Amino acid sequence: MMQSAPLLGPSADNDASATLTSALSLDHMQQFASTYFESVHPVYSFMRPTLVHDMITARSSSTGGPQPRDAILFGIAALGALFSDDVDATQEKRHMALARNAQACLDAEISRISTPSFDLISALVLKTLYLRSTARTYATWITSCTTMHSVAMMETDIEDLDSVAKCRGLFCEPRRTLWIARLLNTWIANQCGQSPIKTAFDTLIVPPTPSDPVSATPEEQMIYLYHISEELSPDNHPTYGEIELGIIKLAALNSQQCHDAVLLSRTIMALSFHRVLRSSETADIDRQTFARLVEIGLDGLQAAKRLAQQQKPWWHLANVPFQFLCAMLVIDTASSFAQIPTALQVFEDVARAIPSSTITEALKLATKLIGLSKLQKTEQLQYLDQCSESLHQHTFRSEATSDEDAQIQPPVAGLSVPREIFNMEELGGFSSFDWSFLPNMDIPIFDYDISNPIIESQ
């Protein structure tokens, strides 16, 4: 584990932003970059590791003020610090400071240039990735839209992106950078119920579906998921057969070879298909589809547990146990209820491993929803108890020798469970509770505001 040392940096009274060399030592920058390439790069591989490390070495020996590519390096450092295995207050302050300095460099670059460059696009993609774990969905959506509008304004011949002349000197893979920007914007749009930002490049930058999802690499797995996710666009209205096929395709991925972050995304996608199904006229789910949904969900729960143990705050780390738990409650069968203890246990594991106010509040809500469901079942049993008591009275009186004693007594109510045990007053009853917002409820790992640039971490 890297030693947690305070960031070095100039006073906030001096400059508008910190240079990379004043904010980070070479050792810290190299360590954060290594963590980034170990944790994030396997799934979102658009930066060039060798060139980035060379750039870090060269930048550490340069002097002067901020440089255009500092936004990239600060973005990599922020993600590296976020995914480091040290989650104490010092480390939290560190990645926030780095993210704010990245934002300051981005603002300076945007005000300086007249045409978006690949350096700017890659810095915006890094910011979007960071915000996925640390901010509310709306902030991430705005950043992703800014990225796509910048892509649309690029004066680049997309046909020549792969040529050596175009790519020489770039620290990102041009086509992959645009593809990941497209992927993030589409998925965040689906999550927000919005339409993604379209560009003229879309048909050229989206890779084809991998022919063999079983042996696919993490990058190919994300491509595979992207093509399935197109059915979830707010503009589409998939049939039951299309929903069922989407879940079948998701189940076809080899979970043993999937990156854990991919398993989280796959689970959220399967639950999204279930949400669409429940909102359609055919709300019932057949046994095979339910079995696949549970299998995908359990894989996602195990992935969340592993990532929590590693203290890797991938987005959807809290969403997976929460949304899976809610889906099982809504399905409302013995088989679905059997999955809830596992989901709740994983959710508690996540909350312990990566403590944050957003996860803690979501965990409290999850336990209240379980209590709400239990209360509903208890109330239903009371009605059956009344029927049972009436049946008992009827049978007993029927066996009596005198018809005069055969009068049925009023039913005796069952034991009443106090509502305050579950603190359900503010939620209302099970049937009156608005369950529709839960599948769309996003739980960021953290909830930070990085809008105001700061120079250093004290």
C-alpha positions as CSV (number, residue, x, y, z in Angstrom):
1,M,0.0,0.0,0.0
2,M,1.3,3.4,-0.9
3,Q,2.0,5.7,2.0
4,S,-0.6,8.4,2.4
5,A,1.3,11.6,2.3
6,P,-0.4,15.0,1.9
7,L,-0.4,16.6,-1.5
8,L,2.1,19.3,-2.1
9,G,0.8,22.4,-3.8
10,P,0.9,26.2,-3.9
11,S,-1.4,28.3,-1.9
12,A,-4.9,28.8,-3.2
13,D,-4.3,32.5,-3.1
14,N,-1.6,32.4,-5.7
15,D,-2.8,30.6,-8.9
16,A,-6.0,29.5,-10.5
17,S,-4.8,25.9,-10.7
18,A,-1.9,23.7,-9.6
19,T,0.7,22.4,-12.0
20,L,1.1,18.6,-12.0
21,T,4.7,18.9,-10.6
22,S,3.6,21.1,-7.7
23,A,0.7,18.9,-6.8
24,L,2.2,15.5,-7.1
25,S,5.7,13.9,-6.7
26,L,6.9,11.7,-9.5
27,D,6.5,8.6,-7.2
28,H,2.9,9.4,-6.4
29,M,2.0,10.1,-10.0
30,Q,3.6,6.9,-11.2
31,Q,1.8,4.9,-8.5
32,F,-1.6,6.4,-9.3
33,A,-1.0,5.8,-13.0
34,S,-0.1,2.2,-12.3
35,T,-3.3,1.7,-10.2
36,Y,-5.4,3.3,-13.0
37,F,-4.0,0.9,-15.6
38,E,-4.4,-2.1,-13.3
39,S,-8.0,-1.3,-12.3
40,V,-9.7,0.9,-14.9
41,H,-7.8,0.3,-18.1
42,P,-8.7,-3.4,-18.6
43,V,-12.3,-2.4,-19.1
44,Y,-12.0,1.1,-20.6
45,S,-8.8,0.8,-22.6
46,F,-8.4,4.0,-24.5
47,M,-5.1,5.5,-23.0
48,R,-1.7,4.3,-24.1
49,P,0.1,3.0,-21.0
50,T,3.7,3.3,-22.3
51,L,3.2,6.8,-23.7
52,V,1.5,7.9,-20.5
53,H,4.3,6.7,-18.3
54,D,6.8,8.4,-20.6
55,M,4.8,11.6,-20.4
56,I,4.8,11.4,-16.6
57,T,8.6,11.1,-16.5
58,A,9.0,14.0,-19.0
59,R,6.5,16.2,-17.2
60,S,8.2,15.7,-13.8
61,S,11.4,17.2,-15.1
62,S,9.7,20.2,-16.8
63,T,9.2,23.6,-15.2
64,G,6.9,26.4,-15.7
65,G,3.1,26.8,-15.4
66,P,0.3,24.4,-16.3
67,Q,0.5,22.5,-19.5
68,P,-2.3,21.4,-21.8
69,R,-2.0,17.7,-21.0
70,D,-2.0,18.2,-17.3
71,A,-5.8,17.6,-17.4
72,I,-5.2,14.1,-18.7
73,L,-2.6,13.3,-16.0
74,F,-4.7,14.8,-13.3
75,G,-7.6,12.8,-14.5
76,I,-5.6,9.6,-14.5
77,A,-4.2,10.4,-11.0
78,A,-7.7,11.1,-9.6
79,L,-9.0,7.7,-10.8
80,G,-5.8,6.0,-9.6
81,A,-6.2,7.6,-6.2
82,L,-9.9,6.7,-6.1
83,F,-9.1,3.0,-6.9
84,S,-6.2,2.8,-4.5
85,D,-6.7,0.3,-1.6
86,D,-6.5,3.1,1.0
87,V,-9.9,4.6,1.6
88,D,-9.1,6.6,4.7
89,A,-9.9,10.4,5.0
90,T,-6.5,11.3,3.6
91,Q,-6.9,9.3,0.4
92,E,-10.5,10.6,0.0
93,K,-9.2,14.1,0.2
94,R,-6.4,13.3,-2.2
95,H,-8.6,12.0,-5.1
96,M,-11.0,14.9,-4.6
97,A,-8.1,17.4,-4.8
98,L,-6.8,15.8,-8.0
99,A,-10.2,15.8,-9.6
100,R,-10.7,19.5,-8.9
101,N,-7.3,20.3,-10.3
102,A,-8.2,18.2,-13.4
103,Q,-11.4,20.3,-13.7
104,A,-9.3,23.5,-13.4
105,C,-7.0,22.4,-16.2
106,L,-10.0,21.4,-18.3
107,D,-11.6,24.8,-17.9
108,A,-8.4,26.5,-18.9
109,E,-8.0,24.2,-21.9
110,I,-11.6,24.8,-23.1
111,S,-11.2,28.5,-22.9
112,R,-7.9,28.4,-24.8
113,I,-8.7,26.2,-27.8
114,S,-10.9,26.9,-30.8
115,T,-11.5,23.3,-31.9
116,P,-11.8,20.2,-29.6
117,S,-8.8,17.9,-29.7
118,F,-8.3,14.3,-28.7
119,D,-6.4,15.5,-25.6
120,L,-9.6,17.3,-24.6
121,I,-11.9,14.4,-25.4
122,S,-9.8,11.9,-23.5
123,A,-9.6,14.3,-20.4
124,L,-13.4,14.6,-20.6
125,V,-13.8,10.8,-20.8
126,L,-11.6,10.5,-17.7
127,K,-13.7,13.0,-15.9
128,T,-16.9,11.1,-16.8
129,L,-15.4,7.9,-15.5
130,Y,-14.5,9.6,-12.2
131,L,-18.0,11.1,-11.8
132,R,-19.6,7.7,-12.4
133,S,-18.5,6.7,-8.9
134,T,-18.4,10.1,-7.1
135,A,-21.4,12.2,-8.2
136,R,-25.1,12.0,-8.9
137,T,-26.2,10.8,-12.3
138,Y,-27.1,14.3,-13.5
139,A,-23.6,15.6,-13.1
140,T,-22.2,12.7,-15.0
141,W,-24.8,13.1,-17.7
142,I,-23.9,16.7,-18.3
143,T,-20.2,15.9,-18.5
144,S,-20.9,13.0,-20.9
145,C,-23.1,15.3,-23.1
146,T,-20.3,17.9,-23.1
147,T,-17.9,15.2,-24.3
148,M,-20.2,14.1,-27.2
149,H,-20.9,17.7,-28.3
150,S,-17.1,18.2,-28.3
151,V,-16.7,15.0,-30.4
152,A,-19.3,16.3,-32.9
153,M,-17.3,19.6,-33.2
154,M,-14.0,17.8,-34.0
155,E,-12.5,18.7,-37.4
156,T,-11.2,15.2,-37.9
157,D,-11.6,12.8,-40.8
158,I,-12.8,9.7,-38.9
159,E,-11.7,7.5,-41.8
160,D,-8.1,8.3,-41.0
161,L,-8.1,7.8,-37.3
162,D,-6.2,4.5,-37.5
163,S,-3.4,5.9,-39.7
164,V,0.0,6.3,-38.1
165,A,0.2,9.9,-39.1
166,K,-3.0,10.8,-37.3
167,C,-2.2,8.8,-34.1
168,R,1.5,9.7,-33.7
169,G,2.0,11.7,-30.5
170,L,-1.4,11.0,-29.1
171,F,-1.6,9.6,-25.6
172,C,-5.0,7.9,-26.3
173,E,-6.2,5.5,-29.0
174,P,-8.4,7.8,-31.1
175,R,-11.1,5.3,-32.2
176,R,-11.3,3.7,-28.8
177,T,-11.6,7.1,-27.1
178,L,-14.6,8.0,-29.2
179,W,-16.1,4.6,-28.8
180,I,-15.9,4.8,-25.0
181,A,-17.3,8.3,-25.0
182,R,-20.2,6.9,-27.1
183,L,-20.7,3.9,-24.7
184,L,-20.7,6.0,-21.6
185,N,-23.2,8.6,-23.0
186,T,-25.6,5.8,-24.2
187,W,-25.6,4.0,-20.9
188,I,-25.9,7.1,-18.8
189,A,-28.7,8.3,-21.1
190,N,-30.6,5.0,-20.6
191,Q,-30.1,5.4,-16.8
192,C,-31.6,8.9,-17.0
193,G,-34.4,8.1,-19.4
194,Q,-32.9,10.4,-21.9
195,S,-31.9,10.0,-25.6
196,P,-28.1,9.8,-26.2
197,I,-26.3,12.6,-28.1
198,K,-25.8,11.5,-31.7
199,T,-22.8,12.3,-33.9
200,A,-21.9,11.7,-37.5
201,F,-19.2,9.3,-36.2
202,D,-21.4,6.9,-34.4
203,T,-21.7,4.2,-37.1
204,L,-18.0,4.2,-37.7
205,I,-16.7,4.2,-34.1
206,V,-18.9,1.5,-32.6
207,P,-17.1,-1.9,-32.9
208,P,-19.1,-4.9,-34.2
209,T,-20.5,-7.5,-31.8
210,P,-17.9,-10.1,-30.8
211,S,-18.6,-13.4,-32.4
212,D,-17.7,-15.4,-29.3
213,P,-18.9,-13.8,-26.1
214,V,-17.8,-16.8,-24.0
215,S,-14.1,-16.2,-24.6
216,A,-14.3,-12.4,-25.0
217,T,-11.8,-10.0,-23.4
218,P,-13.2,-7.4,-20.9
219,E,-13.1,-4.8,-23.7
220,E,-15.0,-7.1,-26.0
221,Q,-17.5,-7.9,-23.2
222,M,-18.3,-4.3,-22.9
223,I,-18.9,-4.1,-26.7
224,Y,-21.2,-7.1,-26.4
225,L,-23.2,-5.5,-23.6
226,Y,-23.4,-2.2,-25.5
227,H,-25.2,-3.9,-28.5
228,I,-27.6,-5.6,-26.2
229,S,-28.3,-2.3,-24.3
230,E,-29.5,-0.6,-27.5
231,E,-32.9,-2.4,-26.9
232,L,-33.1,-0.4,-23.6
233,S,-33.2,3.0,-25.3
234,P,-36.1,5.2,-24.2
235,D,-37.0,5.4,-27.9
236,N,-37.5,1.7,-28.1
237,H,-40.5,-0.4,-27.0
238,P,-39.2,-4.0,-27.0
239,T,-41.7,-6.9,-27.1
240,Y,-41.7,-9.7,-24.5
241,G,-39.7,-11.8,-26.9
242,E,-37.1,-9.2,-27.4
243,I,-36.8,-8.7,-23.6
244,E,-36.4,-12.4,-23.1
245,L,-33.8,-12.6,-25.9
246,G,-31.9,-9.8,-24.3
247,I,-31.7,-11.6,-21.0
248,I,-30.7,-14.8,-22.8
249,K,-27.8,-12.9,-24.5
250,L,-26.7,-11.5,-21.2
251,A,-26.7,-15.0,-19.6
252,A,-24.5,-16.2,-22.5
253,L,-21.5,-14.3,-21.2
254,N,-19.1,-16.5,-19.3
255,S,-19.2,-15.1,-15.8
256,Q,-16.0,-17.0,-14.9
257,Q,-14.1,-15.0,-17.5
258,C,-15.9,-11.7,-17.0
259,H,-14.3,-8.7,-15.3
260,D,-16.2,-8.0,-12.1
261,A,-17.0,-4.5,-13.4
262,V,-18.6,-6.1,-16.5
263,L,-20.6,-8.4,-14.2
264,L,-22.0,-5.3,-12.4
265,S,-23.0,-3.7,-15.7
266,R,-24.6,-6.9,-16.9
267,T,-26.7,-7.2,-13.8
268,I,-27.9,-3.7,-14.0
269,M,-28.8,-4.3,-17.6
270,A,-30.7,-7.5,-16.8
271,L,-32.7,-5.7,-14.1
272,S,-33.4,-2.9,-16.6
273,F,-35.0,-5.5,-18.9
274,H,-37.0,-6.7,-16.0
275,R,-38.2,-3.2,-15.3
276,V,-39.3,-2.8,-18.9
277,L,-41.1,-6.1,-18.7
278,R,-43.0,-5.1,-15.6
279,S,-44.0,-1.8,-17.1
280,S,-45.5,-3.6,-20.2
281,E,-48.9,-5.2,-20.6
282,T,-47.3,-8.6,-20.0
283,A,-45.8,-8.1,-16.6
284,D,-45.5,-11.8,-15.6
285,I,-42.1,-13.4,-15.9
286,D,-41.8,-17.0,-16.8
287,R,-39.7,-19.5,-14.8
288,Q,-36.8,-19.7,-17.3
289,T,-36.5,-16.0,-17.6
290,F,-36.7,-15.6,-13.8
291,A,-34.0,-18.3,-13.4
292,R,-31.7,-16.5,-15.8
293,L,-32.4,-13.2,-14.0
294,V,-31.5,-14.7,-10.7
295,E,-28.3,-16.3,-12.0
296,I,-27.1,-13.0,-13.5
297,G,-28.0,-11.2,-10.3
298,L,-26.1,-13.7,-8.1
299,D,-23.1,-13.4,-10.3
300,G,-23.4,-9.6,-9.9
301,L,-23.6,-9.9,-6.1
302,Q,-20.5,-12.0,-6.0
303,A,-18.7,-9.5,-8.2
304,A,-19.8,-6.7,-5.9
305,K,-18.6,-8.6,-2.9
306,R,-15.2,-9.2,-4.4
307,L,-14.8,-5.5,-5.5
308,A,-15.9,-4.4,-2.0
309,Q,-13.2,-6.6,-0.4
310,Q,-10.6,-5.1,-2.8
311,Q,-12.1,-1.6,-2.0
312,K,-12.5,-0.8,-5.7
313,P,-15.4,1.7,-5.9
314,W,-16.8,0.7,-9.3
315,W,-20.0,2.4,-10.2
316,H,-23.0,0.1,-9.6
317,L,-21.2,-1.5,-6.7
318,A,-24.1,-0.4,-4.4
319,N,-26.7,-0.3,-7.2
320,V,-26.4,-4.1,-7.9
321,P,-27.4,-5.4,-4.4
322,F,-30.0,-2.6,-3.9
323,Q,-31.7,-3.0,-7.2
324,F,-31.6,-6.8,-7.2
325,L,-33.1,-6.8,-3.7
326,C,-35.9,-4.5,-4.8
327,A,-36.6,-6.6,-7.9
328,M,-36.9,-9.7,-5.8
329,L,-39.3,-7.9,-3.4
330,V,-41.4,-6.8,-6.3
331,I,-41.6,-10.2,-8.0
332,D,-43.0,-11.3,-4.6
333,T,-42.6,-15.1,-4.8
334,A,-41.0,-17.6,-2.4
335,S,-38.2,-18.1,-5.0
336,S,-37.5,-14.4,-5.2
337,F,-37.7,-13.9,-1.4
338,A,-35.1,-16.7,-1.1
339,Q,-32.5,-14.4,-2.8
340,I,-33.0,-11.4,-0.5
341,P,-30.8,-12.5,2.4
342,T,-27.8,-12.9,0.0
343,A,-28.5,-9.5,-1.5
344,L,-28.8,-7.8,1.8
345,Q,-25.6,-9.5,3.1
346,V,-23.6,-8.3,0.1
347,F,-25.1,-4.8,0.5
348,E,-24.0,-4.7,4.1
349,D,-20.5,-5.9,3.0
350,V,-20.3,-3.1,0.6
351,A,-21.3,-0.6,3.2
352,R,-18.7,-1.8,5.6
353,A,-15.9,-1.9,3.1
354,I,-16.5,1.5,1.5
355,P,-18.4,3.6,4.0
356,S,-20.2,6.6,2.6
357,S,-23.4,8.5,3.4
358,T,-25.1,7.6,0.2
359,I,-24.6,3.8,0.7
360,T,-25.6,4.0,4.3
361,E,-28.8,5.8,3.5
362,A,-29.6,3.3,0.7
363,L,-29.0,0.4,3.0
364,K,-31.4,1.9,5.5
365,L,-34.0,2.2,2.8
366,A,-33.4,-1.4,1.7
367,T,-34.0,-2.7,5.3
368,K,-37.2,-0.6,5.5
369,L,-38.5,-2.0,2.3
370,I,-37.9,-5.5,3.6
371,G,-39.8,-4.6,6.7
372,L,-42.6,-3.1,4.5
373,S,-42.9,-6.3,2.6
374,K,-42.9,-8.4,5.8
375,L,-45.6,-6.1,7.3
376,Q,-47.7,-6.7,4.2
377,K,-47.3,-10.5,4.6
378,T,-48.2,-10.3,8.2
379,E,-51.4,-8.3,7.4
380,Q,-52.3,-10.9,4.8
381,L,-51.8,-13.7,7.3
382,Q,-54.2,-11.9,9.7
383,Y,-56.9,-12.2,7.1
384,L,-56.2,-15.9,6.8
385,D,-56.1,-16.2,10.6
386,Q,-59.6,-14.7,10.6
387,C,-60.8,-17.2,8.0
388,S,-59.2,-20.0,10.0
389,E,-60.9,-18.9,13.2
390,S,-64.2,-18.7,11.4
391,L,-63.7,-22.1,9.9
392,H,-62.8,-23.5,13.4
393,Q,-66.0,-21.9,14.9
394,H,-68.1,-23.3,12.1
395,T,-66.7,-26.8,12.4
396,F,-67.0,-26.8,16.2
397,R,-70.6,-25.6,16.1
398,S,-71.6,-28.0,13.4
399,E,-70.6,-30.9,15.6
400,A,-72.7,-29.6,18.5
401,T,-75.8,-31.6,19.3
402,S,-78.0,-28.5,19.7
403,D,-78.8,-26.3,16.7
404,E,-79.4,-23.4,19.1
405,D,-75.7,-23.3,19.8
406,A,-74.7,-23.2,16.2
407,Q,-74.4,-19.5,15.9
408,I,-71.2,-18.4,14.3
409,Q,-69.3,-16.0,16.5
410,P,-67.6,-12.9,15.0
411,P,-64.1,-13.6,13.7
412,V,-61.2,-12.9,16.1
413,A,-58.5,-10.8,14.6
414,G,-55.0,-12.1,14.5
415,L,-52.1,-10.7,16.4
416,S,-51.4,-7.1,15.2
417,V,-47.8,-6.2,14.5
418,P,-47.0,-2.7,15.5
419,R,-46.0,-0.6,12.4
420,E,-43.3,1.2,14.4
421,I,-41.3,-1.9,14.6
422,F,-40.4,-1.4,11.0
423,N,-40.6,2.4,10.9
424,M,-43.0,2.2,8.0
425,E,-45.1,5.2,8.7
426,E,-43.3,7.4,6.3
427,L,-43.5,4.8,3.5
428,G,-47.2,4.0,3.7
429,G,-48.5,0.5,2.8
430,F,-46.9,-2.0,0.5
431,S,-49.4,-1.6,-2.3
432,S,-49.5,2.2,-2.0
433,F,-45.7,2.6,-2.0
434,D,-44.3,4.0,-5.2
435,W,-41.9,1.1,-6.3
436,S,-41.5,2.5,-9.8
437,F,-38.6,4.9,-8.8
438,L,-36.5,2.2,-7.2
439,P,-35.1,0.6,-10.4
440,N,-34.0,4.0,-11.6
441,M,-32.5,5.0,-8.3
442,D,-28.8,5.5,-8.6
443,I,-26.5,5.2,-5.6
444,P,-23.1,6.8,-6.3
445,I,-20.3,5.3,-4.2
446,F,-19.6,8.9,-3.0
447,D,-21.5,12.1,-3.5
448,Y,-18.9,14.9,-4.0
449,D,-19.0,18.4,-5.4
450,I,-15.9,19.1,-7.5
451,S,-17.2,22.2,-9.2
452,N,-14.9,24.6,-7.4
453,P,-11.2,24.1,-8.2
454,I,-8.9,23.8,-5.3
455,I,-5.1,23.8,-5.3
456,E,-4.0,21.5,-2.6
457,S,-5.1,18.9,-0.1
458,Q,-4.2,19.9,3.5
